[in-house]
Amino acid sequence: MSFVSFSSQLVIENTTAVSNVFFDEHLPHCNGDCARVYLYGLYLCGSSSRYDNTLEHFSNTLGLSPEDIESAFLYWQERGLVQILSVQPIQVKYLPLKQNAARIKKYSADKYADFNAQIQAIIEGRMLTPSEFAEYYAFLESFHAEPAALVMIAKYCADLKGANVGHAYILTVAKNWAYSGIKTVGAVEEKLGAEKSNSAQLAKILKAIGVKRAAEPADHEFLVKWRKMGFSQNVIEHVAKSARGSINKLDGLLLKYFELKLFEIGEIADFAKKAKDLSTLAYAVNQKIGVWYDNVDSIVTEYLVPWGLKGFDNDTILAVASFCFKSGKRTLADMDAVVNKFYKLGLNSASAIDNFVGEKVAQDGVIKELLCKLGVGRDVNAIDRDFYATWTDVWGHPPEIIGHAATLAAGKVSPMAYMNKILATYFEKKITTLDAAKAANYAPPATNMLRHSYTDDELKSLFSNIDEVKF
């Protein structure tokens, strides 16, 4: 163990220095995953003794496979920023950054002679530099891609951006495709064929958005994503009209409709029409249960729409909100649980819920009378309701037998538990009439009661965390 060291908290609160050379010369040319790998690795270098300085932790934290991480470090090794000391297990040493010091690996002139000629023929507006060629070579060898496939990608990018397209744009597209396994001529041809077939649909979508440009690779990725989510072309074009000027806004709208399970134009149009009313309802619900949110969009999405799909109309939702407030359920999550319980019971109208609550109030009145007979002065709680439901619904005891058992239990230690034991014995012995109960003259011995004698206040404290709303 080191003689002196930083505490883990000090390491967390400290800063990680990143050279401006990285931002100036390297960040513009790497993809997002490579940047994340370099920066997180640099952070871990700040404390080489950290227990989480492992490839497994690295992978879990960044959500990247070990292979992707190794590939990223191979890229940075080619750039001269790190040195891979060992492959199995992988060990990486970070090197100092010096301006214009990124190493350009020497490659065989014959190996890439055809590639050089083909890529230069595509980039007609200027002569490619040795460093640009080196970037292409590094990609081909790091990703094990076919040179002819990269030429096809460069042609595709030049058609989109013009003959003077930069190598950074070409390599960004090439790397994104390579991460999806598109590294051969056959795979690129298949990808380009799919994009060609999508071009007409994308043109219509971009027109609906109001974007006057040709479809780009990212647009095609969006279209594939939306189709996998289950949206038809007609639906995408319909929603696009509400996302003027931004394909990212269109993506956000479609993601919201996907979460709401709205896949048809009629459903989406109806939702948009009701959105204002739903916002008003959300504020009303918040007011009834005693909470406040400035923005209720997420409440509409996460709660009101699902409740509506379960058949709860506005009046019913407000009735549930009132019930929740009176029952001490004063968060939206609590109310959601109550709505789901009512739904399972088939109670999805205001009148049905009112009747249910009325029955529960009446039942609490009966239980309160029993507590008074037992000599218990507290309010009815969830344990009492559970006992009573068992006595009446499960064991089928009539009111007169329950009242008789209460008379026998009055004044006893833990009278509700004592009374429950009496009624359990009646059920076991099939005693169903008051005369039979009186004739049995049964009284449980004290040894059969709770091992420890609890006062009613103690019992209430013990069960204070139990849900008061029982169905």
C-alpha positions as CSV (number, residue, x, y, z in Angstrom):
1,M,0.0,0.0,0.0
2,S,1.3,3.5,-0.8
3,F,2.7,5.6,2.1
4,V,0.5,8.5,1.1
5,S,-2.4,8.7,-1.3
6,F,-5.5,10.7,-2.2
7,S,-8.9,9.8,-0.7
8,S,-11.4,8.5,-3.2
9,Q,-13.6,11.6,-2.5
10,L,-10.7,13.9,-3.2
11,V,-10.1,12.1,-6.5
12,I,-13.7,12.6,-7.5
13,E,-13.7,16.3,-6.6
14,N,-10.4,17.0,-8.4
15,T,-10.2,17.9,-12.0
16,T,-8.7,16.2,-15.1
17,A,-6.6,18.3,-17.3
18,V,-7.0,17.9,-21.0
19,S,-4.5,19.5,-23.4
20,N,-5.8,22.1,-25.8
21,V,-3.8,20.2,-28.5
22,F,-6.4,17.4,-28.1
23,F,-9.3,19.7,-28.9
24,D,-7.5,21.5,-31.7
25,E,-5.8,18.6,-33.6
26,H,-7.6,15.4,-32.5
27,L,-11.2,15.9,-31.4
28,P,-12.4,17.2,-34.8
29,H,-11.3,14.0,-36.5
30,C,-12.4,11.3,-34.1
31,N,-15.8,9.8,-33.6
32,G,-17.7,10.1,-30.3
33,D,-16.8,6.7,-28.9
34,C,-13.1,7.3,-29.5
35,A,-13.3,10.6,-27.7
36,R,-15.2,9.1,-24.8
37,V,-12.6,6.3,-24.4
38,Y,-9.7,8.7,-24.5
39,L,-11.2,11.2,-22.0
40,Y,-12.4,8.5,-19.6
41,G,-9.1,6.7,-19.7
42,L,-7.3,10.1,-19.0
43,Y,-9.6,10.5,-16.0
44,L,-8.7,7.0,-14.6
45,C,-5.0,7.8,-15.1
46,G,-5.4,10.5,-12.5
47,S,-5.5,7.7,-9.9
48,S,-3.8,4.5,-11.1
49,S,-4.6,2.8,-7.8
50,R,-8.4,3.1,-8.3
51,Y,-10.2,-0.3,-7.9
52,D,-12.3,0.4,-10.9
53,N,-9.4,0.9,-13.3
54,T,-10.2,-2.2,-15.3
55,L,-11.4,-3.0,-18.8
56,E,-14.6,-4.5,-17.3
57,H,-15.5,-1.3,-15.4
58,F,-14.5,0.8,-18.4
59,S,-16.9,-1.2,-20.6
60,N,-19.8,-1.0,-18.1
61,T,-19.4,2.7,-17.5
62,L,-19.3,3.7,-21.1
63,G,-21.7,1.1,-22.4
64,L,-19.1,-0.1,-25.0
65,S,-17.9,-3.6,-25.7
66,P,-14.3,-4.5,-24.8
67,E,-13.7,-4.9,-28.5
68,D,-14.9,-1.3,-29.2
69,I,-12.6,0.0,-26.4
70,E,-9.6,-1.8,-27.8
71,S,-10.4,-0.5,-31.3
72,A,-10.5,3.0,-29.9
73,F,-7.2,2.7,-28.2
74,L,-5.7,1.2,-31.4
75,Y,-6.9,4.4,-33.1
76,W,-5.3,6.6,-30.5
77,Q,-2.1,4.6,-30.8
78,E,-2.0,5.3,-34.5
79,R,-2.4,9.0,-33.6
80,G,0.5,8.8,-31.2
81,L,-1.6,9.7,-28.1
82,V,-1.2,6.3,-26.3
83,Q,1.0,3.2,-26.4
84,I,-0.6,-0.3,-26.0
85,L,1.8,-2.1,-23.8
86,S,-0.1,-5.4,-23.7
87,V,-3.0,-6.9,-25.6
88,Q,-3.9,-9.8,-23.3
89,P,-4.7,-8.3,-20.8
90,I,-4.8,-4.9,-22.5
91,Q,-2.6,-2.3,-20.9
92,V,-2.4,1.3,-22.2
93,K,0.0,4.0,-21.4
94,Y,-1.0,7.6,-22.2
95,L,1.7,9.7,-23.9
96,P,2.2,13.5,-23.7
97,L,0.5,15.6,-26.4
98,K,2.7,17.8,-28.5
99,Q,1.5,20.1,-31.2
100,N,1.8,18.7,-34.7
101,A,3.4,15.6,-33.1
102,A,0.7,13.0,-34.1
103,R,2.7,10.2,-35.7
104,I,2.0,9.4,-39.3
105,K,2.6,5.7,-39.7
106,K,4.6,4.8,-42.8
107,Y,2.6,2.5,-45.1
108,S,3.8,0.6,-48.2
109,A,3.4,2.8,-51.3
110,D,2.5,-0.2,-53.4
111,K,-0.2,-1.5,-50.9
112,Y,-2.4,1.5,-51.4
113,A,-1.4,2.7,-54.8
114,D,-4.8,1.9,-56.5
115,F,-6.7,3.3,-53.5
116,N,-4.7,6.6,-53.7
117,A,-5.5,7.1,-57.3
118,Q,-9.2,6.2,-56.9
119,I,-9.8,8.5,-53.8
120,Q,-7.9,11.4,-55.5
121,A,-10.1,11.0,-58.6
122,I,-13.1,11.5,-56.4
123,I,-11.8,14.5,-54.6
124,E,-11.4,16.7,-57.7
125,G,-11.3,20.1,-56.0
126,R,-7.8,19.8,-54.4
127,M,-4.8,17.6,-53.9
128,L,-4.9,15.2,-50.9
129,T,-2.1,15.7,-48.4
130,P,0.0,12.9,-46.9
131,S,-1.7,13.3,-43.5
132,E,-5.1,12.8,-45.1
133,F,-3.9,9.6,-46.9
134,A,-2.5,8.5,-43.5
135,E,-5.9,9.0,-41.9
136,Y,-7.5,6.8,-44.5
137,Y,-4.9,4.1,-44.1
138,A,-5.3,4.2,-40.3
139,F,-9.1,3.7,-40.7
140,L,-8.6,0.8,-43.2
141,E,-6.2,-1.0,-40.9
142,S,-7.8,-0.3,-37.6
143,F,-11.3,-1.4,-38.8
144,H,-10.0,-4.1,-41.3
145,A,-12.1,-2.4,-44.0
146,E,-11.8,-3.0,-47.7
147,P,-10.1,-0.1,-49.6
148,A,-12.7,-0.4,-52.4
149,A,-15.5,0.0,-49.8
150,L,-14.0,3.2,-48.5
151,V,-13.7,4.5,-52.1
152,M,-17.4,3.8,-52.5
153,I,-18.2,5.7,-49.3
154,A,-16.1,8.6,-50.4
155,K,-18.0,8.8,-53.7
156,Y,-21.2,8.7,-51.8
157,C,-20.1,11.6,-49.6
158,A,-18.8,13.6,-52.6
159,D,-22.2,13.2,-54.3
160,L,-23.8,14.7,-51.2
161,K,-21.3,17.4,-50.3
162,G,-19.4,18.2,-53.5
163,A,-16.1,17.1,-54.9
164,N,-14.2,19.1,-52.3
165,V,-15.6,17.1,-49.4
166,G,-13.3,16.9,-46.4
167,H,-11.7,13.7,-45.2
168,A,-13.1,14.1,-41.7
169,Y,-16.7,13.9,-43.1
170,I,-15.9,10.8,-45.2
171,L,-14.2,9.1,-42.3
172,T,-17.1,9.9,-39.9
173,V,-19.5,8.2,-42.2
174,A,-17.1,5.3,-42.8
175,K,-16.6,4.8,-39.1
176,N,-20.3,5.0,-38.3
177,W,-21.0,2.4,-40.9
178,A,-18.0,0.2,-39.8
179,Y,-19.4,0.1,-36.3
180,S,-22.6,-1.4,-37.8
181,G,-20.5,-4.0,-39.6
182,I,-20.4,-2.3,-43.0
183,K,-16.8,-2.7,-44.1
184,T,-16.9,-4.6,-47.3
185,V,-17.9,-3.7,-50.9
186,G,-20.9,-6.0,-50.6
187,A,-22.1,-4.5,-47.4
188,V,-21.6,-0.9,-48.7
189,E,-23.6,-1.8,-51.9
190,E,-26.4,-3.2,-49.8
191,K,-26.4,-0.1,-47.6
192,L,-26.4,2.3,-50.6
193,G,-29.2,0.2,-52.2
194,A,-31.3,0.5,-49.1
195,E,-30.7,4.3,-49.0
196,K,-31.5,4.7,-52.7
197,S,-34.9,2.9,-52.1
198,N,-35.5,5.3,-49.2
199,S,-34.5,8.5,-51.0
200,A,-38.0,9.2,-52.4
201,Q,-39.6,8.7,-49.0
202,L,-37.0,10.9,-47.2
203,A,-37.5,13.6,-49.9
204,K,-41.2,13.7,-49.0
205,I,-40.4,13.8,-45.2
206,L,-37.9,16.6,-45.6
207,K,-40.3,18.6,-47.8
208,A,-43.0,18.2,-45.1
209,I,-40.5,19.5,-42.5
210,G,-39.6,22.4,-44.8
211,V,-35.9,21.4,-45.1
212,K,-34.5,22.2,-48.6
213,R,-31.5,19.9,-48.9
214,A,-30.7,16.4,-50.0
215,A,-31.0,13.5,-47.5
216,E,-27.9,12.9,-45.5
217,P,-26.6,9.7,-43.9
218,A,-28.1,10.7,-40.5
219,D,-31.5,11.2,-42.1
220,H,-31.4,7.6,-43.5
221,E,-30.6,6.3,-40.0
222,F,-33.6,8.2,-38.6
223,L,-35.9,6.6,-41.2
224,V,-34.7,3.1,-40.4
225,K,-35.2,3.8,-36.7
226,W,-38.7,5.1,-37.2
227,R,-39.7,2.1,-39.3
228,K,-38.4,-0.2,-36.6
229,M,-40.5,1.6,-34.1
230,G,-43.6,0.8,-36.2
231,F,-44.4,4.1,-37.9
232,S,-45.6,4.0,-41.5
233,Q,-44.5,6.5,-44.2
234,N,-47.9,8.3,-44.1
235,V,-47.7,8.7,-40.3
236,I,-44.2,10.1,-40.4
237,E,-45.1,12.6,-43.1
238,H,-48.2,13.6,-41.1
239,V,-46.1,14.2,-37.9
240,A,-43.4,16.0,-40.0
241,K,-45.8,18.8,-40.7
242,S,-45.7,19.6,-36.9
243,A,-41.9,19.6,-36.9
244,R,-41.1,22.5,-39.2
245,G,-37.4,23.1,-39.8
246,S,-35.9,20.2,-37.7
247,I,-35.6,16.5,-38.3
248,N,-34.5,16.2,-34.7
249,K,-37.8,17.7,-33.6
250,L,-39.6,15.1,-35.8
251,D,-37.6,12.4,-34.1
252,G,-38.6,13.7,-30.7
253,L,-42.3,13.8,-31.6
254,L,-42.2,10.2,-33.0
255,L,-40.4,9.0,-29.9
256,K,-43.2,10.6,-27.7
257,Y,-45.9,8.9,-29.8
258,F,-44.1,5.6,-29.6
259,E,-44.0,5.9,-25.8
260,L,-47.8,6.7,-25.9
261,K,-48.4,3.7,-28.2
262,L,-49.9,6.0,-30.8
263,F,-49.2,4.7,-34.3
264,E,-52.2,5.9,-36.4
265,I,-52.8,9.3,-37.9
266,G,-56.3,9.4,-36.3
267,E,-54.9,8.6,-32.8
268,I,-52.1,11.2,-33.1
269,A,-54.4,13.9,-34.4
270,D,-56.9,13.2,-31.6
271,F,-54.1,13.3,-29.0
272,A,-52.8,16.7,-30.5
273,K,-56.4,18.0,-30.3
274,K,-56.8,16.9,-26.7
275,A,-53.3,18.0,-25.6
276,K,-54.5,21.4,-24.3
277,D,-57.4,19.8,-22.4
278,L,-55.0,17.2,-20.9
279,S,-52.7,19.9,-19.7
280,T,-55.6,21.6,-18.0
281,L,-56.6,18.3,-16.4
282,A,-53.0,17.7,-15.2
283,Y,-53.0,21.0,-13.4
284,A,-56.3,20.2,-11.8
285,V,-55.1,16.7,-10.6
286,N,-51.9,18.3,-9.2
287,Q,-54.1,20.8,-7.3
288,K,-56.3,18.1,-5.8
289,I,-53.5,16.0,-4.5
290,G,-51.5,19.0,-3.4
291,V,-48.4,19.1,-5.7
292,W,-47.2,21.6,-8.2
293,Y,-45.2,21.4,-11.5
294,D,-44.6,24.3,-13.8
295,N,-44.4,22.0,-16.8
296,V,-47.0,19.2,-17.0
297,D,-46.0,17.6,-20.4
298,S,-44.4,14.6,-18.7
299,I,-47.4,14.2,-16.4
300,V,-49.7,14.0,-19.5
301,T,-47.4,11.5,-21.2
302,E,-46.6,9.3,-18.2
303,Y,-49.9,9.3,-16.3
304,L,-53.0,10.9,-18.0
305,V,-52.7,9.3,-21.3
306,P,-52.2,5.7,-19.9
307,W,-55.1,6.4,-17.5
308,G,-57.3,7.4,-20.4
309,L,-56.4,4.3,-22.3
310,K,-57.6,2.3,-19.3
311,G,-61.0,4.0,-19.7
312,F,-60.8,6.7,-17.1
313,D,-62.5,9.9,-18.2
314,N,-61.6,13.4,-16.8
315,D,-64.4,13.3,-14.1
316,T,-63.2,9.8,-12.9
317,I,-59.5,10.9,-12.8
318,L,-60.5,13.9,-10.7
319,A,-62.6,11.7,-8.4
320,V,-59.6,9.4,-7.9
321,A,-57.4,12.4,-7.1
322,S,-59.8,13.5,-4.4
323,F,-59.9,10.0,-3.0
324,C,-56.1,9.9,-3.0
325,F,-55.8,13.2,-1.1
326,K,-58.2,12.0,1.6
327,S,-56.4,8.7,1.9
328,G,-53.0,10.4,2.3
329,K,-51.8,9.4,-1.2
330,R,-50.4,12.7,-2.3
331,T,-47.9,12.0,-5.1
332,L,-48.6,11.1,-8.7
333,A,-46.9,7.8,-8.3
334,D,-49.2,6.9,-5.4
335,M,-52.2,8.0,-7.4
336,D,-51.0,5.9,-10.3
337,A,-51.0,2.8,-8.0
338,V,-54.5,3.6,-6.9
339,V,-55.7,4.0,-10.5
340,N,-54.3,0.6,-11.3
341,K,-56.0,-1.0,-8.3
342,F,-59.3,0.5,-9.3
343,Y,-58.8,-0.7,-12.9
344,K,-58.1,-4.2,-11.8
345,L,-61.4,-4.1,-9.8
346,G,-63.3,-2.9,-12.9
347,L,-63.9,0.5,-11.3
348,N,-63.2,3.1,-14.0
349,S,-66.2,5.5,-13.7
350,A,-66.8,8.2,-11.2
351,S,-70.1,6.7,-10.0
352,A,-68.5,3.2,-9.5
353,I,-65.7,4.7,-7.5
354,D,-68.1,6.8,-5.4
355,N,-70.1,3.6,-4.6
356,F,-66.9,1.8,-3.7
357,V,-65.8,4.5,-1.4
358,G,-69.3,4.7,0.1
359,E,-69.2,1.0,0.8
360,K,-65.7,1.3,2.4
361,V,-66.9,4.3,4.6
362,A,-69.9,2.3,5.7
363,Q,-67.7,-0.7,6.4
364,D,-65.4,1.4,8.5
365,G,-68.4,2.5,10.5
366,V,-69.2,-1.1,11.4
367,I,-65.5,-1.8,12.3
368,K,-65.5,1.4,14.4
369,E,-68.5,0.1,16.4
370,L,-66.6,-3.2,17.0
371,L,-63.5,-1.3,18.2
372,C,-65.7,0.6,20.6
373,K,-67.2,-2.7,21.9
374,L,-63.7,-4.0,22.4
375,G,-62.8,-0.9,24.3
376,V,-60.3,0.4,21.7
377,G,-60.5,4.1,21.1
378,R,-58.3,4.6,18.0
379,D,-59.3,5.0,14.4
380,V,-59.9,2.2,11.9
381,N,-56.7,1.1,10.2
382,A,-55.6,-1.3,7.4
383,I,-55.1,-4.2,9.8
384,D,-58.7,-3.9,11.1
385,R,-60.0,-3.9,7.5
386,D,-58.0,-7.0,6.7
387,F,-59.4,-8.8,9.8
388,Y,-62.9,-7.8,8.9
389,A,-62.6,-8.8,5.2
390,T,-61.4,-12.3,6.4
391,W,-64.2,-12.7,8.9
392,T,-67.0,-11.7,6.4
393,D,-65.7,-12.5,2.9
394,V,-63.5,-15.6,3.6
395,W,-65.0,-17.2,6.6
396,G,-68.6,-16.0,6.0
397,H,-69.4,-15.1,9.6
398,P,-72.7,-13.1,10.0
399,P,-72.7,-9.8,12.0
400,E,-74.3,-11.4,15.1
401,I,-71.4,-13.9,15.5
402,I,-68.8,-11.2,14.9
403,G,-70.6,-9.1,17.6
404,H,-70.6,-12.0,20.0
405,A,-66.9,-12.6,19.5
406,A,-66.3,-8.9,20.2
407,T,-68.1,-9.2,23.5
408,L,-65.9,-12.1,24.5
409,A,-62.7,-10.2,23.5
410,A,-63.6,-6.9,25.2
411,G,-61.0,-5.9,27.8
412,K,-58.5,-8.6,26.7
413,V,-54.8,-7.8,25.9
414,S,-54.6,-7.2,22.1
415,P,-58.4,-7.6,21.7
416,M,-58.5,-7.7,17.9
417,A,-56.1,-10.6,17.8
418,Y,-58.0,-12.3,20.6
419,M,-61.3,-11.8,18.7
420,N,-59.7,-13.1,15.5
421,K,-58.7,-16.3,17.3
422,I,-62.3,-16.9,18.4
423,L,-63.7,-16.4,15.0
424,A,-61.0,-18.7,13.4
425,T,-62.1,-21.4,15.8
426,Y,-65.7,-20.9,14.9
427,F,-64.8,-21.3,11.2
428,E,-62.7,-24.4,11.9
429,K,-65.6,-26.0,13.9
430,K,-68.2,-24.9,11.4
431,I,-70.1,-22.8,13.9
432,T,-72.5,-20.7,11.8
433,T,-75.2,-19.5,14.2
434,L,-75.2,-17.3,17.3
435,D,-76.8,-20.1,19.5
436,A,-74.0,-22.5,18.5
437,A,-71.4,-19.9,19.3
438,K,-72.9,-19.2,22.7
439,A,-73.1,-23.0,23.4
440,A,-69.5,-23.5,22.5
441,N,-68.5,-20.9,25.2
442,Y,-65.0,-20.8,23.6
443,A,-62.3,-18.5,25.0
444,P,-58.7,-18.8,23.7
445,P,-56.1,-19.4,26.4
446,A,-53.6,-16.6,26.9
447,T,-50.7,-18.8,25.8
448,N,-52.2,-19.0,22.3
449,M,-52.0,-15.2,21.9
450,L,-49.1,-13.1,20.7
451,R,-45.8,-14.0,22.4
452,H,-45.5,-10.4,23.5
453,S,-48.4,-8.3,24.6
454,Y,-48.6,-5.1,22.5
455,T,-50.7,-2.2,23.3
456,D,-52.9,-0.8,20.6
457,D,-50.6,2.2,20.1
458,E,-47.6,-0.2,19.8
459,L,-49.5,-2.2,17.1
460,K,-50.4,1.0,15.3
461,S,-46.7,2.1,15.3
462,L,-45.5,-1.3,14.1
463,F,-47.8,-1.3,11.1
464,S,-47.7,2.4,10.4
465,N,-45.9,1.8,7.1
466,I,-48.6,-0.5,5.8
467,D,-50.7,0.9,2.9
468,E,-53.8,2.4,4.3
469,V,-55.7,1.8,1.0
470,K,-56.7,-1.8,0.9
471,F,-58.9,-3.3,-1.8
